Amino acid sequence: MNKIILSLSKFGIFALTISLLIPISSVYGHGFGIDTISSVDVEGKKISISVETPMFFEPTGEKQITITVTETEAKEQAKNVTLLIGLFHENKMIFRNYFFTPDGVLTIKINPTQDDEIMIHGEQDSLLGAWHGTEENPIVISGPIFDSGGLYNFEIEVRTIDEPTNIIENSGVYNADLTIVDTTNFLQKDVENQDIEFKIKSYFDNISNFQYDPISQQITFEMPFDWSEKKISHIPVVHEEVHFPKSFSEFFSPSYTGTANGIELFKASVTVDDYSVEDERIVHFVLLQDHLRFIKNQLEKSGKPLPNSIIFTLTKSENPGFPLTAFTKSEDFQVNLSWDPIEIMPGQNTNFIFTIRDGKTGEPIRNSAYTFVILQNDLEIYKSTGVAQVGGEFEKYTFSEDQTGPTIIKFENIKNSGQETSFGIVVAPEFGTIAIIILFSMLLTVVLISRNYFPKNLISN
């Protein structure tokens, strides 16, 4: 048994309708629990190495690391591979050992414990002392491994391939970076000096220097980041979530603007989520690989050295960020919604402009039947059926003086399919001229949270 010590917006309506007919793809995503090292050259043979870990680790309970070595040209798993694997976190080594797999798939079970030491269990060969597992005696690493979130780096060297005794020298060191989701709470003061609890869920690396400024109504926080192309080339997405209470009206806004190191982010990079957690608003930062390169290019124009972190800012915006988007449960249909005027007030005519789209392609669907419903307190106050001949259409309604408060805008029986989706607003003039948007569609949650949805194209400002 080997022991290793742990360190570690009559024309205005038309214009809006036309604008909604432009195909749009949503940009959402989470961090990744898999990284693939491509085009590894071992004695003229091209191989790829994929490293996969769970994104969430519970304090107890067995988890698994899976490393797969594939011959690129043959498209089959490599045979008799010995890997020298080092695992690092916050620039500290957790372990560094030889591991062997006869079929190119290395499975390492992880058993987090409260012990002070890392312990490896399994079989060892006599040549390099490489750990390998059997059905009766699998490789298990126990101890305080993955006991905190953030970015974990695997350093991997190939030491044998094809034959167990074919020892390879100087094959090169290859790196894979994987994230364990980290959640951190921050207690801050509002404008009245009352405590407000914020939370950051990071799908990349650990967060520090979190601050909320009640005067500017801005959040800032920092995350370590390597801006080198070597690192960016295998980062598909950087995803951060800012959580705060829905009751915190001081920072509650129709939409938000964000920056990274002072560079204004794409519109699609900052999205509001009011449905995943009942009492919390979540604002997502989603930076795709092309976004990261754009930010890097902007930073390089300053002539200053690249920083070693990303400093995020989140600021209230009075622009609702039209159009709003919701999907049906099956994701077969997508509805975009805007309204005019933006100021929803009792006694004035409000035009609700919408487009019904294909949920997979984002293209408008012609001759789409629909039922448009407005509800308050679970009661219908307006209902209309129609057909969106070119995919886009609008409905008019005037709220009475007693029709204020939480309001549901619902689209039923879309394309005579029985499918539906909904949006939510608050008609509340006492809160100001702009209606506070409360997007709570549980159906969109499926897209945002459950399926790691990535764009077919990017939305720019």
C-alpha positions in Angstrom: 0.0 0.0 0.0 1.3 3.4 -1.1 0.8 6.4 1.1 0.9 10.0 -0.1 0.4 13.1 2.1 -2.3 15.5 0.8 -1.4 19.1 0.1 -3.4 20.8 -1.7 -37.7 46.5 -28.1 -48.1 50.9 -35.7 -44.1 50.7 -37.0 -42.6 50.1 -33.7 -44.6 46.9 -33.4 -43.7 45.9 -36.9 -40.0 46.6 -36.3 -40.0 44.5 -33.1 -41.9 41.7 -34.8 -39.4 41.6 -37.6 -36.5 41.7 -35.2 -37.9 38.7 -33.4 -37.9 36.7 -36.7 -34.1 36.7 -36.7 -32.9 33.3 -35.6 -31.5 33.3 -32.1 -29.6 30.6 -30.2 -29.5 30.6 -26.5 -26.1 30.5 -24.8 -26.0 28.4 -21.7 -23.8 25.9 -20.2 -22.0 24.5 -17.3 -18.5 23.6 -16.4 -17.0 20.4 -17.7 -16.0 17.2 -16.0 -14.1 15.9 -19.0 -11.0 17.1 -20.9 -9.3 15.4 -23.9 -5.7 15.7 -24.8 -5.6 15.3 -28.6 -2.7 14.4 -31.0 -0.3 12.9 -28.4 2.7 11.6 -30.3 4.2 8.5 -28.8 7.0 7.0 -30.9 5.3 8.1 -34.2 1.9 6.8 -33.0 -0.9 9.3 -32.5 -3.1 8.8 -29.5 -5.6 10.8 -27.5 -6.1 10.8 -23.8 -9.5 11.7 -22.2 -9.8 12.3 -18.5 -13.3 12.4 -16.9 -14.4 13.1 -13.3 -17.7 13.9 -11.7 -18.4 17.6 -11.5 -19.7 17.3 -8.0 -18.2 15.5 -5.2 -20.1 14.7 -2.0 -18.1 14.6 1.3 -18.5 10.9 1.4 -19.4 8.1 -1.1 -17.3 6.5 -3.8 -16.7 8.3 -7.1 -14.6 7.6 -10.1 -11.9 9.0 -12.4 -11.9 7.4 -15.9 -8.9 7.9 -18.2 -9.2 6.5 -21.8 -6.3 6.2 -24.2 -7.3 5.9 -27.8 -5.2 5.3 -31.0 -6.3 8.1 -33.3 -5.8 6.4 -36.7 -7.1 3.0 -35.7 -9.9 4.5 -33.6 -9.5 1.9 -31.0 -8.3 1.8 -27.5 -4.6 1.4 -27.0 -3.2 -1.7 -25.3 -0.9 -2.1 -22.4 -0.6 1.5 -21.5 1.3 2.7 -18.4 0.8 6.3 -17.4 2.6 8.5 -15.0 -0.2 10.6 -13.5 0.2 13.6 -11.3 -2.8 15.4 -9.8 -2.4 19.0 -8.7 -4.7 21.6 -7.0 -3.8 25.2 -6.3 -0.2 24.4 -7.4 0.1 21.7 -4.8 0.6 18.0 -5.6 -2.0 15.5 -4.4 -0.4 12.4 -5.8 2.0 11.3 -8.6 2.1 7.6 -9.4 2.4 5.1 -12.2 -0.9 3.4 -13.3 -1.4 0.6 -15.8 -4.3 -0.5 -18.1 -4.2 -3.5 -20.4 -7.2 -2.3 -22.5 -6.7 1.5 -22.6 -9.4 2.3 -20.0 -8.0 3.2 -16.6 -10.6 3.3 -13.8 -9.7 4.8 -10.5 -12.3 4.8 -7.7 -12.2 7.7 -5.4 -13.4 7.4 -1.8 -13.3 10.8 0.0 -12.6 10.5 3.7 -11.7 12.7 6.5 -8.3 11.0 6.9 -5.1 13.0 6.9 -3.4 10.9 4.2 -4.0 9.8 0.7 -3.9 6.0 0.3 -3.9 4.0 -2.9 -5.2 0.4 -2.9 -4.9 -2.1 -5.7 -2.3 -4.3 -7.4 1.2 -3.2 -8.4 3.4 -4.6 -11.1 7.1 -5.4 -10.5 8.5 -3.3 -13.4 7.5 0.3 -12.6 5.4 -0.3 -9.5 2.4 0.8 -11.6 -1.0 0.4 -9.9 -3.6 -1.7 -11.8 -6.9 -3.1 -10.8 -8.8 -6.4 -11.0 -12.5 -7.1 -10.6 -11.8 -8.3 -7.1 -9.3 -5.7 -6.2 -9.9 -2.4 -8.2 -7.7 0.7 -7.8 -9.1 2.9 -5.0 -7.7 6.2 -3.8 -9.0 7.2 -0.4 -8.4 10.2 1.8 -9.0 13.9 1.6 -9.0 13.9 -2.2 -11.3 16.4 -4.0 -12.2 17.8 -0.6 -12.6 21.3 -2.1 -13.9 22.7 -5.4 -11.9 24.5 -8.1 -9.6 23.6 -11.0 -7.6 20.4 -10.8 -4.7 19.7 -13.2 -3.6 16.3 -14.4 -0.1 15.9 -15.6 0.2 12.8 -17.7 3.2 11.0 -19.3 3.0 7.8 -21.4 5.6 5.3 -20.2 4.5 2.1 -22.0 2.2 1.2 -24.9 1.5 -1.9 -27.0 3.6 -4.1 -24.7 3.9 -3.9 -20.9 7.7 -3.9 -21.1 8.0 -1.4 -24.0 9.2 1.4 -21.7 9.2 4.9 -23.4 11.5 7.7 -22.3 10.8 11.4 -22.7 7.3 11.0 -24.2 6.4 14.5 -23.1 4.2 15.8 -20.3 0.5 16.5 -21.2 -2.0 18.4 -19.2 -5.8 18.0 -18.6 -7.8 20.5 -16.5 -11.0 19.6 -14.8 -13.3 21.4 -12.5 -15.0 20.4 -9.2 -17.9 22.8 -8.8 -17.2 25.1 -5.9 -20.0 27.0 -3.9 -19.0 29.9 -1.6 -21.3 32.1 0.5 -20.5 35.8 1.0 -22.3 38.1 3.5 -22.5 41.7 2.4 -24.3 44.9 3.5 -27.1 46.6 1.6 -27.8 50.4 1.4 -29.5 50.2 4.8 -26.6 48.3 6.3 -28.5 45.1 6.5 -26.9 41.7 5.9 -27.5 40.1 2.5 -26.2 36.7 1.7 -24.8 36.2 -1.8 -23.6 32.9 -3.2 -21.2 32.1 -6.0 -21.3 28.7 -7.7 -18.2 28.4 -9.8 -17.9 25.8 -12.5 -14.2 26.7 -13.1 -12.0 27.8 -10.3 -12.3 29.2 -6.8 -13.7 32.7 -6.2 -12.1 35.4 -4.1 -12.4 39.2 -3.4 -16.2 39.2 -3.6 -17.8 42.6 -3.0 -21.2 44.2 -3.3 -21.3 48.0 -3.5 -24.8 49.3 -2.5 -24.1 52.8 -3.8 -23.1 51.7 -7.4 -25.2 48.5 -7.0 -22.5 46.5 -8.5 -21.0 43.1 -7.7 -17.3 42.3 -8.3 -15.4 39.1 -7.8 -12.2 37.5 -9.0 -11.1 34.1 -10.2 -7.7 32.8 -11.1 -7.2 32.3 -14.9 -4.3 31.5 -17.2 -4.8 33.6 -20.4 -2.2 31.6 -22.4 -3.5 30.0 -25.7 -2.4 26.6 -24.5 -4.9 26.8 -21.7 -7.7 28.6 -23.6 -7.6 26.0 -26.5 -9.1 23.3 -24.3 -11.5 25.4 -22.2 -15.0 25.1 -23.9 -16.7 27.4 -21.3 -16.2 29.3 -18.1 -19.4 29.4 -16.2 -20.1 31.3 -13.0 -23.4 31.7 -11.1 -24.3 34.6 -8.8 -27.1 33.8 -6.4 -29.0 36.3 -4.2 -32.4 36.4 -2.6 -35.4 37.4 -4.8 -36.6 39.6 -1.9 -33.4 41.7 -2.3 -35.2 44.5 -4.4 -32.2 46.8 -4.2 -30.4 44.6 -6.8 -33.5 43.2 -8.6 -33.5 44.4 -12.2 -35.0 43.4 -15.6 -31.4 42.6 -16.8 -27.8 43.1 -16.0 -24.6 44.0 -17.7 -21.3 42.3 -17.1 -17.6 42.8 -17.7 -14.5 40.7 -17.5 -11.4 42.7 -16.6 -13.2 45.8 -17.7 -14.2 44.4 -21.1 -18.0 44.5 -21.7 -19.4 41.0 -22.2 -21.6 39.8 -25.0 -25.4 40.1 -24.3 -25.7 36.3 -24.3 -23.0 35.9 -21.7 -25.1 37.3 -18.8 -28.5 35.7 -18.3 -31.1 35.7 -15.6 -32.5 32.6 -14.0 -35.5 33.0 -11.7 -36.8 29.4 -11.8 -34.0 27.0 -10.6 -34.3 28.0 -7.0 -37.6 29.1 -5.5 -36.3 31.9 -3.3 -33.2 32.9 -5.3 -32.4 34.8 -8.4 -29.4 33.4 -10.3 -27.4 35.4 -12.8 -25.2 33.2 -15.1 -21.9 34.3 -16.6 -21.2 32.1 -19.6 -17.9 32.7 -21.4 -17.3 30.5 -24.4 -13.9 29.8 -25.9 -14.4 32.5 -28.6 -15.5 35.0 -25.9 -12.3 34.3 -24.0 -10.1 34.9 -27.0 -12.0 38.2 -27.7 -11.4 39.4 -24.2 -7.8 38.4 -24.4 -7.3 40.3 -27.7 -8.9 43.4 -26.1 -6.6 43.1 -23.1 -3.5 42.8 -25.3 -4.4 46.0 -27.1 -3.7 47.9 -23.9 0.0 47.0 -24.1 0.0 45.8 -20.5 0.9 42.3 -19.4 -1.9 39.8 -19.3 -3.4 39.4 -15.8 -3.4 36.1 -14.0 -7.2 36.3 -13.2 -10.6 37.3 -14.4 -12.3 40.1 -12.5 -16.0 39.9 -13.1 -18.5 42.8 -12.5 -22.3 42.6 -12.5 -24.3 45.8 -12.7 -28.1 46.5 -12.9 -29.5 47.5 -16.3 -32.8 49.1 -17.0 -33.0 47.5 -20.4 -35.2 44.4 -20.2 -33.0 42.6 -22.7 -35.7 41.7 -25.2 -36.6 39.2 -26.5 -37.3 36.9 -23.6 -37.1 33.2 -24.4 -38.9 30.1 -23.1 -39.1 26.5 -24.4 -41.8 23.9 -24.2 -41.1 20.9 -22.0 -40.2 18.8 -25.1 -38.0 21.6 -26.4 -39.8 21.2 -29.8 -41.0 24.8 -29.6 -39.3 28.1 -28.5 -41.2 31.3 -27.9 -39.6 34.8 -27.9 -41.6 37.5 -26.2 -41.3 41.3 -26.0 -43.9 44.1 -25.3 -44.5 47.7 -26.3 -44.4 50.0 -24.5 -41.8 48.7 -22.2 -43.6 50.6 -19.4 -46.6 48.3 -18.5 -49.1 50.5 -16.8 -52.8 50.0 -16.0 -55.1 52.0 -18.4 -52.7 51.9 -21.3 -52.7 49.5 -24.3 -49.9 47.0 -24.2 -48.8 45.1 -27.3 -47.2 41.7 -26.6 -45.0 40.7 -29.6 -43.9 37.2 -30.0 -42.4 34.6 -32.3 -42.8 30.9 -32.3 -39.7 29.0 -33.4 -38.4 25.6 -33.9 -36.8 24.6 -30.6 -33.9 22.8 -32.3 -33.0 25.2 -35.1 -34.3 28.6 -33.8 -36.1 29.2 -37.2 -39.6 30.8 -37.1 -42.4 28.3 -37.8 -45.0 29.6 -40.3 -48.8 29.1 -39.7 -48.3 28.4 -36.0 -51.6 28.1 -34.1 -51.6 29.3 -30.5 -53.7 30.3 -27.6 -52.6 33.4 -25.8 -53.6 33.6 -22.1 -53.1 36.2 -19.4 -53.5 35.0 -15.8 -53.5 36.7 -12.4 -53.9 34.9 -9.1 -54.4 31.6 -11.2 -57.5 33.1 -12.9 -57.7 33.9 -16.7 -58.2 37.6 -17.3 -57.7 37.4 -21.1 -57.7 34.6 -23.6 -57.3 34.7 -27.4 -56.5 32.1 -30.1 -54.8 32.9 -33.4 -52.3 31.8 -36.1 -48.9 33.3 -36.5 -48.7 33.1 -40.3 -45.0 34.0 -40.6 -44.1 32.8 -37.1 -44.4 36.2 -35.5 -47.5 37.9 -34.2 -48.8 40.3 -31.5 -51.7 40.5 -29.0 -53.1 43.6 -27.4 -54.4 44.0 -23.8 -55.1 46.9 -21.5 -54.7 46.2 -17.8 -57.3 47.8 -15.5 -56.4 49.6 -12.3 -57.1 46.6 -10.2 -55.0 44.3 -12.4 -51.6 44.8 -10.9 -49.2 42.4 -9.4 -47.7 39.1 -10.6 -49.0 38.2 -14.1 -48.5 35.1 -16.2 -48.3 35.3 -20.0 -49.0 31.8 -21.3 -48.9 30.2 -24.8 -51.0 27.1 -25.0 -51.6 24.4 -27.6 -48.7 25.6 -29.8 -49.1 24.4 -33.4 -52.1 22.3 -32.1 -49.6 20.1 -30.3 -50.9 20.5 -26.8 -47.6 21.9 -25.7 -47.3 25.1 -23.8 -44.9 27.5 -22.1 -45.1 30.6 -20.0 -43.5 33.9 -18.9 -44.1 36.0 -15.9 -44.2 39.8 -15.3 -45.2 42.0 -12.5 -47.6 44.9 -13.4 -46.6 47.1 -10.5 -46.5 50.9 -11.2 -45.7 51.5 -7.6 -42.3 50.0 -8.2 -41.4 52.5 -11.0 -42.0 52.8 -14.8 -40.4 49.6 -15.9 -42.2 46.3 -15.0 -40.0 44.0 -13.1 -39.5 40.8 -15.0 -39.7 37.6 -13.2 -38.9 34.7 -15.6 -39.9 31.6 -13.8 -40.6 29.1 -16.7 -39.7 25.7 -15.3 -39.4 24.5 -18.9 -36.5 26.8 -19.7 -34.8 25.4 -16.7 -34.4 22.1 -18.5 -32.4 23.9 -21.2 -30.4 26.0 -18.8 -29.6 23.5 -16.2 -30.2 19.9 -17.3 -28.7 19.5 -20.7 -25.5 21.5 -21.0 -27.0 23.4 -24.0 -24.5 25.1 -26.3 -25.1 27.6 -29.1 -25.1 26.9 -32.8 -23.9 30.5 -33.3 -23.0 33.3 -30.9 -25.0 36.4 -30.0 -23.0 39.6 -30.1 -23.9 42.9 -28.6 
